Amino acid sequence: MKSALAICLLSALLGASFFALQDFSLAAVHRSNREPKALSPLAEQLISLENQLADAQKKRDRDFYARTLTADFISIGTDGKTHAREEILGDLPSTELAEYRPYDVQVVPLNEGAAVVTYDVIIRMVHYDDETPRYQHISSIWVKQGNDWKLRFQQATAAR
């Protein structure tokens, strides 16, 4: 059960997979009820990192995740439990997303060294699908460490 919850969390973390399935030059990168607008350089950079996360997930590239997550990365799953970086990295090889469709994506800069990426997602897993809420709200916090953006925190909340 703990492994299933970690895989559910990893699925949220791997939410980046949706970026590989979407064209972010269109309305998908902002609230769906607004007109399309140009992306800021920060939004483009964080979306690019999310694309790279999706590619790494498909390749089961643990090294990329190890470089991209901060040393103190924490994830909170839809069940409210916290999962540390090593647990997420350990479950990466066994996670398979069958469907990951985001909408209402937003990038909110907090300051020069931090930003929040939020979105809603429809998710379906190859394994543990019964334990993974199909509709989720995702919030990710990215921080700049030196010249690199790193994923510091992510929370998945089941949507009702």
Buried (B, 14 or more C-beta within 10 A) or exposed (E): EEEBBBBBBBBBBBBBBBBBEBEBEEBBBBEEEEEEEEBEEBBBBBBEBBBBBBBBBEEEBEEBBBEBBBEEBBBBBBBEEEBBBEBBBBBBEBBBBEBBBBBBBEBEBEEEEBBBBBBBBBBEBEBBBEBBBEEBBBBBBBBBEEEEBBBBBBBBBBEE
